[in-house]
Amino acid sequence: MVSVVYGVVSRYFLGRADARAFFLSVWLYGVVSILAGGYLVATEGHVYIDLIYKRLGGRARTVLEVLSLAVIIAACAVIAIPGVQVAWRSTVINEVDSSLGIIFAPPIWWYRWVAVVGVVLVLAQALELLCRRVRSR
C-alpha cells in the first residue's frame, strides 16, 4: 500500500510518475498471492465445484477430493521441477528486469525463487491434505 500511495503522490503532487512504485506494488502483490496458495490449501479455502460436490454422498465426495488433490499435486510437481532450474539459472546470471532500460533494472532472480517456494508450499499442503483424506476413510 505504501508503494501505491507513493506512486500516486509522486504522479499527482510532484508531477513526476515513478515507475518503480508500480513495479514494486505488482511484485509485492505477486509475492502475497503466490505464498497465500499454501495457506489456502491448508485451511481448505479452495473452491469446489458446488453443483457436483453438494450432490455427492460421503464416499463420492472423498473420491472427488482425492482426485482433485492428485491433480493439484501433479500440477505443482510439473511446475516446481523446471521452476527450480529456471530460478537457479536466473540466480547464477543475476537476472534483472530490463523492461525500463538501464535507468531502472531491478534484480528479479529472487522473484523466481518466491514462485518456486509458493508452489512447493501448495504441494506440501496438498500432500498433507491427501494423507488426511486417505486416513480418514
N, C-alpha and C positions, 0 to 999 in steps of 0.2 A: 504494500500500500504506500509506503514511503516513496518508492521509486515512481509510482504513478503520480503522486502529489508533486514530487519534484519535477516530473515531466510537464505537468500542467502549469506549474508556477513558472518554469523556465520558458515555456512557449508563450503564455498569455501575459505574464507580468514583466518578464525580462526581454521579450521579443525575440528569443532565440531558442529554437527547439533543440533538445539534446537527445539524439538517437540512442545514446547509452541507456537512458532511463527506460525507453521502450524495450530494448533488448533484455535488460535486467528483469523487468517485470514479466516478460514472456518466459525467460529461463526459470525464474522462481516459481511461476505458476506451473511450469512443466515438472519441476522437481517435486512440488507438492502433489500433483496429480499422479506422477509415477510412483512415489512412495506410499500414497494412500491406497494403492491397489492391494497390498498385503494386508492392511488393516481392514479393508472392505471384505476380503475373503475370510479373515479371522473372525469378524463379527457377523458373518453370514449376511452381509448387507447387499450382496449381489442380487440381481433381478432374475427371477424365474419367469418362465412363460406361464402366467397365471391361468390362461384359458385351458391349458393342458394340465398343469400342475394341480389345480384345485379339484379337478375331476378324478384324479387318480387315488387309488387306495394306498395304504401304508407301504406295502411291499413294492408296488409300482413306483411310488414316489422315491423310495430308496434307490431303485434301479436307475431312475432318471437322474437323480443326484449323482450317483456313481459315474454314469456315462458323461454327465456334464463336467464333473471334476476330472475325468480322464482326458476329455478334450482340452480343458484348461492346462493340465499338466503337460500334455503333448505339445500344445502351442508354446508354452513357456520354455520347454526344452529346445524346441526348434528356434526360438528367438535368442535364448541365452547362449547357446554354443557359439554361433557366429558373432553374437554380441560381444563376447569376451575377446574374440580375435580382433574385431574392429576397435574396441576400446583400447586394447593393448597396442595396436598399430598407431592409433591416434596419440597415445601417451608417448610412445617412442619418438614420434616425429614432432611432438609438442604442437599438435594441430590447433590452428586458430580460425576464427570466423573472419574471413576477409571480405565479407559482403559489403562492408563500408569502406573498403580500400585500406590504405596504410594509416589513415587517421585514427581509426579505432578497430583494432583486430584482437579481441579478447580470446584467451585460450578456451577451447571447448572440449578438450580431452576429458576433463572431469565430468562433463555432462553425459558423455557416453558411458562412463562408469556408473553414474546415477541410474541410467536406464537399465543397465545390467543388474545392479543391486535391486532395483524395483521388481524386475522380472523374477529374480531369484527369491525375493520375499513372497511374491504371489505363488511361485512354485512350492515353496516350503509350506505355506499356509494351506494350499490345495492338497498337498500330500498329507498333512496332519488331519485335515477335514475328511479326506478319503479314508484314512485309517480309522477315524472315529466312526464314520458311517458303516464301514465294513464290520467293525467290532460290535456295534450296537444291534446288528441284525444277525 
